[in-house]
Structures are given as C-alpha cells and as structure tokens.
C-alpha cells in the first residue's frame, strides 16, 4: 500500500496489477491503481493487511507524523519504505520550511513536520520501528536533504522466536 498520491504505486501497477493499493486523505491519485480515501491515522484495513507500506514525502505534510507511522506499522506485515526530506543547517531548514508552506498556502502555516535526519530516526524508534537501511537521495538544487529509510515493523512472533 502506498500512502500519498500514488506516484510510486502507479509506476509499479503495470508490473504487478492487483498487488498495489493507494490511499490518501485527498483524492488526487493518478487513476490506474485502486484507491481508498482515508485518514492516515485511521486506515480502514485489518492489522497486517499489507506486506509493505510506502510513504514518499508524506510525513512532512502533517503535524502528526507519529500517528501516521503507528498506523502504517499496524497495517504492515513487514516493512515500511519512506522517502523523506530533512535539513542539515539553518539555511536548509528555512528553505525547506518555505517549500513546505508554499504547498499549503500562506493562510495555513501550521501543521507541518520539518525535521533533521536524527529527529526522523528518533521518531521511528519511538514507534518501535527499526531502520534496516538508509540512503541519501540527492536532487541538485532541491532545498532539503532527502533520505530513503527502510524500516522493519515489529513482529511479535519473530521477537518471541529470537528470545527463545
């Protein structure tokens, strides 16, 4: 399942029809892959419904990223793949904040989550997610530093087997 507009899901849909689902709080999907309109903090799916949940540049658009991560963890059986913007210094923070707010409009300057790489990783840990892989995604001229995070969802059965 992809949380967001479905750009990544649409690119995979031709290869794996029937295996991809998009979900977002607004109906702005691209049209081919199945779509479910849903709030990210309350998804209409049973626990462990999807092998993987993807969220590409979604978390910085909400003031409740922890809720979205907890819900993604609930519906994922194994992994969460996230692409997210970060900042390294004051200038990047200023530029990235301006970039985020340019999407939201000047009248709505609250409700975004502009974080550093270490702040995102701390939030992942608070939700119980383990970073299994991370890589830098460079985009020349972009006002923020982009990372890809592959997160492992806690699995009670797997955890119990390791303890024994």
C-alpha positions, 0 to 999 in steps of 0.5 A: 500500500502506498500512502500519498498520491500514488506516484510510486504505486502507479509506476509499479501497477503495470508490473504487478496489477492487483498487488498495489493499493493507494490511499490518501486523505485527498483524492488526487491519485493518478487513476490506474491503481485502486484507491481508498480515501482515508485518514492516515491515522485511521486506515480502514484495513485489518492489522497486517493487511499489507506486506509493505507500506510506502510513504514518499514525502508524506510525513512532512505534510502533517503535524502528526507524523507519529500517528501516521507511522503507528498506523502504517506499522499496524497495517504492515506485515513487514516493512515500511519504505519512506522517502523523506526530506530533512535539513542539515543547517539553518539555511536548509531548514528555512528553505525547506520550511518555505517549500513546505508552506508554499504547498499549503498556502500562506493562510495555513502555516501550521501543521507541518513536520520539518525535521533533521535526519536524527529527529526522523530516526528518533521518531521511528524508534519511538514507534518501535520501528527499526531502520534496516537501511538508509540512503541519501537521495540527492536532487541538485538544487532541491532545498532539503536533504532527502533520505530513503529509510527502510524500516522493519515493523515489529513482529511479535512472533519473530521477537518471541522466536529470537528470545527463545 
